[in-house]
Amino acid sequence: MQKRYHTDKPAPKAWLTVGLLFVIALLNYIDRTMITTMRGSIVDAIPMTDAQFGLLTAVFLWIYGFLSPLAGFMADRLGKSRVVLGSLFVWSAVTWLTAYATTFEQLLLTRALMGISEACYIPAALALIMDYHRGPTRSLATGIHMAGIMSGQSLGFLGGWIAEKHTWNTAFLLFGIFGVVYSLLLIFLLKEAPREKAPDTNEGNKIGFGKGLVYLFRQRSFILLVVFFALVSILTWLVVGWLPTYFKEQFGLSQTMAGVYSTAYVFTSAIAGVLLGGFLADRWGRRDPRGRIWVPAIGLCIAAPAIFLASYTTMLPIAVFCFITYTVTKSFSDANTMPILSMIIDRRYRATGYGILNCCGTLVGGVALYYGGFLRDTHIGLSTIYQFAALFIVLAAISLFLIRPKKELIEQ
Protein backbone atom coordinates (compact mmCIF):
# COMPACT_ATOMS: atom_id res chain seq x y z
CA MET A 1 0.00 0.00 0.00
CA GLN A 2 1.39 3.42 -0.99
CA LYS A 3 2.29 5.76 1.87
CA ARG A 4 0.34 8.97 2.40
CA TYR A 5 2.25 12.09 3.40
CA HIS A 6 1.25 15.09 5.53
CA THR A 7 -2.01 14.13 7.21
CA ASP A 8 -2.10 16.84 9.92
CA LYS A 9 -4.32 19.88 9.38
CA PRO A 10 -3.14 23.46 10.01
CA ALA A 11 -4.63 25.64 12.76
CA PRO A 12 -6.92 28.60 11.88
CA LYS A 13 -4.01 30.95 12.67
CA ALA A 14 -2.15 29.39 9.74
CA TRP A 15 -4.89 30.44 7.31
CA LEU A 16 -5.16 33.91 8.88
CA THR A 17 -1.45 34.37 8.23
CA VAL A 18 -1.89 33.43 4.57
CA GLY A 19 -4.73 35.96 4.29
CA LEU A 20 -2.68 38.76 5.84
CA LEU A 21 0.25 38.04 3.55
CA PHE A 22 -2.10 37.88 0.54
CA VAL A 23 -2.77 41.62 0.89
CA ILE A 24 0.94 42.49 1.10
CA ALA A 25 1.68 40.41 -1.98
CA LEU A 26 -1.13 42.20 -3.82
CA LEU A 27 0.30 45.61 -2.93
CA ASN A 28 3.83 44.63 -3.98
CA TYR A 29 2.74 43.52 -7.42
CA ILE A 30 0.30 46.34 -8.09
CA ASP A 31 3.33 48.60 -7.77
CA ARG A 32 5.45 46.46 -10.09
CA THR A 33 2.78 46.13 -12.78
CA MET A 34 1.04 49.49 -12.87
CA ILE A 35 4.19 51.31 -13.95
CA THR A 36 4.09 49.31 -17.20
CA THR A 37 0.41 50.08 -17.83
CA MET A 38 0.94 53.84 -17.42
CA ARG A 39 4.01 53.87 -19.67
CA GLY A 40 2.54 56.45 -22.06
CA SER A 41 1.63 58.87 -19.28
CA ILE A 42 5.03 58.53 -17.59
CA VAL A 43 6.95 59.05 -20.84
CA ASP A 44 4.82 62.11 -21.65
CA ALA A 45 5.67 63.60 -18.24
CA ILE A 46 9.27 62.37 -18.08
CA PRO A 47 10.69 61.79 -21.61
CA MET A 48 12.82 58.64 -21.98
CA THR A 49 13.79 55.98 -24.52
CA ASP A 50 12.44 52.41 -24.57
CA ALA A 51 15.74 51.19 -23.14
CA GLN A 52 15.48 53.72 -20.28
CA PHE A 53 11.90 52.68 -19.57
CA GLY A 54 13.01 49.05 -19.47
CA LEU A 55 15.81 50.12 -17.12
CA LEU A 56 13.22 51.36 -14.57
CA THR A 57 12.06 47.80 -13.94
CA ALA A 58 15.47 46.28 -14.59
CA VAL A 59 17.24 48.29 -11.88
CA PHE A 60 14.49 47.34 -9.44
CA LEU A 61 15.01 43.68 -10.29
CA TRP A 62 18.80 43.82 -10.10
CA ILE A 63 18.83 45.38 -6.63
CA TYR A 64 15.94 43.16 -5.54
CA GLY A 65 17.86 40.14 -6.79
CA PHE A 66 21.26 41.02 -5.33
CA LEU A 67 19.78 41.61 -1.87
CA SER A 68 17.37 38.64 -1.83
CA PRO A 69 19.82 36.03 -0.42
CA LEU A 70 20.88 38.34 2.42
CA ALA A 71 17.24 39.31 3.04
CA GLY A 72 16.30 35.63 3.19
CA PHE A 73 19.09 34.98 5.67
CA MET A 74 17.84 37.87 7.83
CA ALA A 75 14.40 36.23 7.89
CA ASP A 76 15.88 32.87 8.90
CA ARG A 77 18.00 34.53 11.59
CA LEU A 78 15.82 37.36 12.95
CA GLY A 79 12.29 36.06 12.37
CA LYS A 80 10.08 36.01 9.30
CA SER A 81 7.24 38.18 10.63
CA ARG A 82 9.61 40.98 11.69
CA VAL A 83 11.23 41.11 8.28
CA VAL A 84 7.84 41.11 6.54
CA LEU A 85 6.63 44.05 8.65
CA GLY A 86 9.79 46.05 8.03
CA SER A 87 9.54 45.39 4.31
CA LEU A 88 5.93 46.59 4.13
CA PHE A 89 6.64 49.82 5.98
CA VAL A 90 9.59 50.70 3.74
CA TRP A 91 7.57 49.74 0.63
CA SER A 92 4.81 52.14 1.68
CA ALA A 93 7.22 55.03 2.24
CA VAL A 94 8.98 54.49 -1.10
CA THR A 95 5.67 54.17 -2.99
CA TRP A 96 4.56 57.50 -1.52
CA LEU A 97 7.94 59.06 -2.42
CA THR A 98 7.63 57.86 -6.04
CA ALA A 99 4.64 60.17 -6.52
CA TYR A 100 6.96 63.18 -6.18
CA ALA A 101 9.54 62.13 -8.82
CA THR A 102 9.89 64.71 -11.63
CA THR A 103 12.98 63.47 -13.52
CA PHE A 104 14.12 60.13 -14.91
CA GLU A 105 16.96 60.01 -12.39
CA GLN A 106 14.55 60.53 -9.46
CA LEU A 107 12.18 57.88 -10.78
CA LEU A 108 15.09 55.47 -11.26
CA LEU A 109 16.19 56.10 -7.67
CA THR A 110 12.74 55.28 -6.27
CA ARG A 111 12.65 52.02 -8.25
CA ALA A 112 16.05 51.14 -6.81
CA LEU A 113 14.80 51.84 -3.27
CA MET A 114 11.72 49.73 -3.99
CA GLY A 115 14.03 46.84 -4.85
CA ILE A 116 15.53 47.06 -1.36
CA SER A 117 12.14 46.94 0.38
CA GLU A 118 10.65 44.12 -1.69
CA ALA A 119 13.76 41.94 -1.50
CA CYS A 120 12.91 41.29 2.14
CA TYR A 121 9.31 40.23 1.56
CA ILE A 122 8.91 37.10 -0.59
CA PRO A 123 11.55 34.82 1.04
CA ALA A 124 10.30 35.69 4.54
CA ALA A 125 6.61 35.38 3.64
CA LEU A 126 6.90 32.01 1.90
CA ALA A 127 9.12 30.59 4.65
CA LEU A 128 6.56 31.75 7.23
CA ILE A 129 3.81 29.93 5.31
CA MET A 130 5.95 26.77 5.26
CA ASP A 131 6.36 27.04 9.06
CA TYR A 132 2.59 27.22 9.52
CA HIS A 133 1.55 24.68 6.85
CA ARG A 134 3.25 21.30 7.28
CA GLY A 135 0.28 19.14 6.29
CA PRO A 136 -1.73 18.47 3.12
CA THR A 137 -2.29 22.20 2.47
CA ARG A 138 1.29 23.33 1.81
CA SER A 139 0.98 23.91 -1.95
CA LEU A 140 -2.55 25.31 -1.73
CA ALA A 141 -1.53 27.76 1.02
CA THR A 142 1.39 28.87 -1.14
CA GLY A 143 -0.97 29.11 -4.12
CA ILE A 144 -3.39 31.35 -2.22
CA HIS A 145 -0.55 33.64 -1.25
CA MET A 146 0.71 33.69 -4.82
CA ALA A 147 -2.85 34.51 -5.89
CA GLY A 148 -2.27 37.78 -4.05
CA ILE A 149 0.64 38.42 -6.40
CA MET A 150 -1.52 37.59 -9.41
CA SER A 151 -4.32 39.80 -8.08
CA GLY A 152 -1.86 42.67 -7.84
CA GLN A 153 -0.75 42.03 -11.41
CA SER A 154 -4.34 41.78 -12.65
CA LEU A 155 -5.21 45.10 -10.98
CA GLY A 156 -2.20 46.75 -12.56
CA PHE A 157 -4.48 48.21 -15.24
CA LEU A 158 -5.67 50.64 -12.55
CA GLY A 159 -2.36 52.43 -12.98
CA GLY A 160 -3.04 53.21 -16.64
CA TRP A 161 -6.66 54.12 -15.92
CA ILE A 162 -5.83 56.43 -12.99
CA ALA A 163 -3.02 58.00 -15.01
CA GLU A 164 -5.41 58.83 -17.86
CA LYS A 165 -8.11 60.16 -15.52
CA HIS A 166 -5.77 62.12 -13.22
CA THR A 167 -1.95 61.96 -13.31
CA TRP A 168 0.55 59.08 -13.16
CA ASN A 169 1.58 60.20 -9.63
CA THR A 170 -1.88 59.71 -8.09
CA ALA A 171 -1.86 55.90 -7.87
CA PHE A 172 1.51 55.82 -6.09
CA LEU A 173 0.30 58.34 -3.52
CA LEU A 174 -2.90 56.39 -2.74
CA PHE A 175 -1.23 52.98 -2.42
CA GLY A 176 1.58 54.41 -0.30
CA ILE A 177 -0.90 55.77 2.24
CA PHE A 178 -2.82 52.48 2.34
CA GLY A 179 0.41 50.55 2.92
CA VAL A 180 1.34 52.63 5.96
CA VAL A 181 -2.06 52.04 7.57
CA TYR A 182 -1.95 48.29 6.86
CA SER A 183 1.57 47.92 8.27
CA LEU A 184 0.42 49.44 11.56
CA LEU A 185 -2.46 46.93 11.72
CA LEU A 186 -0.15 43.96 11.11
CA ILE A 187 1.99 44.82 14.12
CA PHE A 188 -0.80 43.29 16.22
CA LEU A 189 -1.83 40.43 13.91
CA LEU A 190 1.22 38.91 12.17
CA LYS A 191 3.19 36.53 14.40
CA GLU A 192 5.78 33.76 14.09
CA ALA A 193 4.59 30.16 13.77
CA PRO A 194 4.80 27.97 16.92
CA ARG A 195 8.16 26.19 16.92
CA GLU A 196 8.46 22.42 16.99
CA LYS A 197 10.84 21.06 19.62
CA ALA A 198 14.09 20.23 17.84
CA PRO A 199 16.26 17.30 18.92
CA ASP A 200 19.28 19.63 19.19
CA THR A 201 18.29 23.17 20.13
CA ASN A 202 21.84 24.49 19.83
CA GLU A 203 22.09 23.31 16.22
CA GLY A 204 18.96 25.25 15.38
CA ASN A 205 20.72 28.50 16.35
CA LYS A 206 23.87 27.83 14.30
CA ILE A 207 22.76 29.74 11.23
CA GLY A 208 25.51 31.42 9.24
CA PHE A 209 25.24 33.07 5.83
CA GLY A 210 28.44 31.59 4.42
CA LYS A 211 27.69 28.20 5.95
CA GLY A 212 24.24 28.31 4.42
CA LEU A 213 25.55 29.12 0.92
CA VAL A 214 28.01 26.22 1.08
CA TYR A 215 25.27 23.86 2.25
CA LEU A 216 22.79 24.96 -0.42
CA PHE A 217 25.14 24.77 -3.39
CA ARG A 218 26.29 21.31 -2.42
CA GLN A 219 22.76 20.10 -3.17
CA ARG A 220 22.39 19.00 -6.80
CA SER A 221 18.61 19.38 -6.68
CA PHE A 222 18.92 22.94 -5.34
CA ILE A 223 21.16 23.90 -8.26
CA LEU A 224 18.59 22.42 -10.67
CA LEU A 225 15.86 24.44 -8.93
CA VAL A 226 17.92 27.61 -9.35
CA VAL A 227 18.32 26.87 -13.08
CA PHE A 228 14.58 26.23 -13.40
CA PHE A 229 13.68 29.46 -11.59
CA ALA A 230 16.06 31.58 -13.66
CA LEU A 231 14.82 30.18 -16.98
CA VAL A 232 11.16 30.72 -16.09
CA SER A 233 11.93 34.25 -14.88
CA ILE A 234 13.24 35.33 -18.28
CA LEU A 235 9.87 34.95 -19.96
CA THR A 236 7.88 35.91 -16.87
CA TRP A 237 9.44 39.35 -16.70
CA LEU A 238 9.33 39.87 -20.45
CA VAL A 239 5.57 39.32 -20.20
CA VAL A 240 5.14 41.50 -17.12
CA GLY A 241 7.25 44.33 -18.48
CA TRP A 242 6.26 44.40 -22.15
CA LEU A 243 2.88 42.70 -22.62
CA PRO A 244 0.84 45.95 -22.37
CA THR A 245 3.09 47.48 -25.04
CA TYR A 246 2.77 44.32 -27.17
CA PHE A 247 -1.05 44.44 -27.12
CA LYS A 248 -1.08 48.17 -27.82
CA GLU A 249 1.25 47.98 -30.82
CA GLN A 250 0.28 44.57 -32.26
CA PHE A 251 -3.49 45.11 -32.14
CA GLY A 252 -3.83 48.91 -32.11
CA LEU A 253 -5.38 49.14 -28.63
CA SER A 254 -5.48 52.22 -26.40
CA GLN A 255 -3.25 52.41 -23.33
CA THR A 256 -6.19 51.59 -21.05
CA MET A 257 -7.47 48.63 -23.13
CA ALA A 258 -3.95 47.24 -23.59
CA GLY A 259 -3.60 47.36 -19.81
CA VAL A 260 -6.97 45.64 -19.36
CA TYR A 261 -6.09 42.80 -21.75
CA SER A 262 -2.62 42.24 -20.32
CA THR A 263 -3.49 42.52 -16.62
CA ALA A 264 -7.23 42.15 -15.95
CA TYR A 265 -7.55 39.28 -18.45
CA VAL A 266 -4.17 37.57 -18.64
CA PHE A 267 -2.88 38.03 -15.10
CA THR A 268 -6.28 37.31 -13.53
CA SER A 269 -6.08 33.86 -15.07
CA ALA A 270 -2.90 33.29 -13.06
CA ILE A 271 -5.05 33.29 -9.91
CA ALA A 272 -6.82 30.20 -11.22
CA GLY A 273 -3.43 28.75 -12.13
CA VAL A 274 -1.83 29.02 -8.69
CA LEU A 275 -4.97 27.73 -6.94
CA LEU A 276 -5.37 24.82 -9.36
CA GLY A 277 -1.66 24.06 -9.28
CA GLY A 278 -1.64 24.10 -5.49
CA PHE A 279 -4.72 21.88 -5.25
CA LEU A 280 -3.43 19.32 -7.75
CA ALA A 281 0.03 19.19 -6.17
CA ASP A 282 -1.39 18.70 -2.66
CA ARG A 283 -3.64 15.88 -3.90
CA TRP A 284 -0.82 14.17 -5.79
CA GLY A 285 1.67 14.88 -3.00
CA ARG A 286 -0.39 12.94 -0.45
CA ARG A 287 0.53 9.73 -2.22
CA ASP A 288 3.84 10.66 -3.84
CA PRO A 289 5.94 13.70 -2.79
CA ARG A 290 7.18 14.06 -6.36
CA GLY A 291 3.66 15.13 -7.27
CA ARG A 292 4.68 18.65 -6.23
CA ILE A 293 7.38 18.47 -8.91
CA TRP A 294 5.40 16.77 -11.66
CA VAL A 295 2.47 19.22 -11.58
CA PRO A 296 4.53 22.36 -12.42
CA ALA A 297 6.77 20.43 -14.87
CA ILE A 298 3.74 19.25 -16.85
CA GLY A 299 2.32 22.78 -16.70
CA LEU A 300 5.46 24.18 -18.33
CA CYS A 301 5.21 21.63 -21.13
CA ILE A 302 1.82 23.17 -21.96
CA ALA A 303 2.92 26.78 -21.40
CA ALA A 304 5.79 26.72 -23.94
CA PRO A 305 3.72 26.06 -27.10
CA ALA A 306 0.99 28.39 -25.81
CA ILE A 307 3.34 31.39 -25.54
CA PHE A 308 4.81 30.62 -28.98
CA LEU A 309 1.38 30.59 -30.62
CA ALA A 310 0.26 33.67 -28.66
CA SER A 311 3.13 35.71 -30.11
CA TYR A 312 2.75 34.25 -33.61
CA THR A 313 -0.94 34.87 -34.29
CA THR A 314 -2.33 38.13 -35.66
CA MET A 315 -5.82 37.54 -34.22
CA LEU A 316 -6.48 39.22 -30.86
CA PRO A 317 -8.90 36.57 -29.44
CA ILE A 318 -6.43 33.75 -30.18
CA ALA A 319 -3.55 35.74 -28.70
CA VAL A 320 -5.50 36.45 -25.51
CA PHE A 321 -6.57 32.79 -25.18
CA CYS A 322 -3.00 31.54 -25.64
CA PHE A 323 -1.54 34.08 -23.22
CA ILE A 324 -4.16 32.99 -20.68
CA THR A 325 -3.27 29.32 -21.25
CA TYR A 326 0.41 30.13 -20.76
CA THR A 327 -0.33 32.10 -17.60
CA VAL A 328 -2.52 29.39 -16.01
CA THR A 329 -0.11 26.52 -16.64
CA LYS A 330 3.07 28.48 -15.89
CA SER A 331 1.49 29.48 -12.56
CA PHE A 332 1.58 25.85 -11.40
CA SER A 333 5.28 26.59 -10.80
CA ASP A 334 4.54 29.62 -8.63
CA ALA A 335 2.40 27.54 -6.25
CA ASN A 336 5.01 24.81 -5.87
CA THR A 337 8.49 26.33 -5.96
CA MET A 338 8.71 26.87 -2.19
CA PRO A 339 7.13 23.47 -1.36
CA ILE A 340 9.70 21.84 -3.69
CA LEU A 341 12.48 23.81 -2.01
CA SER A 342 11.25 22.55 1.38
CA MET A 343 11.69 18.96 0.20
CA ILE A 344 15.34 19.38 -0.80
CA ILE A 345 16.96 21.68 1.83
CA ASP A 346 17.04 22.00 5.63
CA ARG A 347 14.21 24.12 7.06
CA ARG A 348 16.72 26.47 8.73
CA TYR A 349 17.74 27.79 5.31
CA ARG A 350 14.37 27.99 3.54
CA ALA A 351 14.20 31.78 3.35
CA THR A 352 17.88 31.98 2.42
CA GLY A 353 17.37 29.36 -0.29
CA TYR A 354 14.37 31.17 -1.73
CA GLY A 355 16.34 34.40 -1.57
CA ILE A 356 18.96 32.82 -3.82
CA LEU A 357 16.23 31.72 -6.23
CA ASN A 358 14.93 35.28 -6.29
CA CYS A 359 18.43 36.59 -6.83
CA CYS A 360 19.08 34.44 -9.88
CA GLY A 361 15.56 34.82 -11.26
CA THR A 362 15.36 38.57 -10.94
CA LEU A 363 18.87 39.26 -12.18
CA VAL A 364 18.28 37.38 -15.42
CA GLY A 365 14.77 38.82 -15.56
CA GLY A 366 16.19 42.32 -15.29
CA VAL A 367 18.64 41.59 -18.08
CA ALA A 368 15.76 40.25 -20.19
CA LEU A 369 13.69 43.39 -19.56
CA TYR A 370 16.53 45.72 -20.44
CA TYR A 371 17.50 43.82 -23.58
CA GLY A 372 13.83 43.62 -24.53
CA GLY A 373 13.92 47.41 -24.76
CA PHE A 374 17.35 47.34 -26.41
CA LEU A 375 16.15 44.90 -29.10
CA ARG A 376 13.06 47.04 -29.70
CA ASP A 377 15.33 50.03 -30.25
CA THR A 378 17.07 47.95 -32.98
CA HIS A 379 13.65 47.20 -34.54
CA ILE A 380 13.29 43.59 -33.38
CA GLY A 381 9.64 43.03 -32.47
CA LEU A 382 8.19 41.64 -29.27
CA SER A 383 6.66 38.74 -31.21
CA THR A 384 10.13 37.48 -32.14
CA ILE A 385 11.39 38.03 -28.60
CA TYR A 386 8.53 36.03 -27.06
CA GLN A 387 8.88 33.20 -29.57
CA PHE A 388 12.57 32.77 -28.79
CA ALA A 389 11.96 33.01 -25.01
CA ALA A 390 9.50 30.09 -25.18
CA LEU A 391 12.52 27.79 -25.57
CA PHE A 392 13.62 28.66 -22.03
CA ILE A 393 10.33 27.27 -20.68
CA VAL A 394 11.10 23.89 -22.22
CA LEU A 395 14.54 23.84 -20.60
CA ALA A 396 12.98 24.83 -17.25
CA ALA A 397 10.63 21.83 -17.41
CA ILE A 398 13.58 19.50 -18.03
CA SER A 399 15.36 20.92 -14.97
CA LEU A 400 12.30 20.20 -12.80
CA PHE A 401 12.03 16.60 -13.99
CA LEU A 402 15.61 15.98 -12.78
CA ILE A 403 15.01 17.15 -9.15
CA ARG A 404 14.93 14.46 -6.44
CA PRO A 405 13.33 15.20 -3.02
CA LYS A 406 14.92 13.96 0.22
CA LYS A 407 12.75 11.59 2.24
CA GLU A 408 13.92 12.96 5.58
CA LEU A 409 12.78 16.50 4.63
CA ILE A 410 9.33 15.68 3.26
CA GLU A 411 7.63 15.69 6.67
CA GLN A 412 9.26 18.93 7.93
Disulfide bonds with the S-S distance in Angstrom:
none
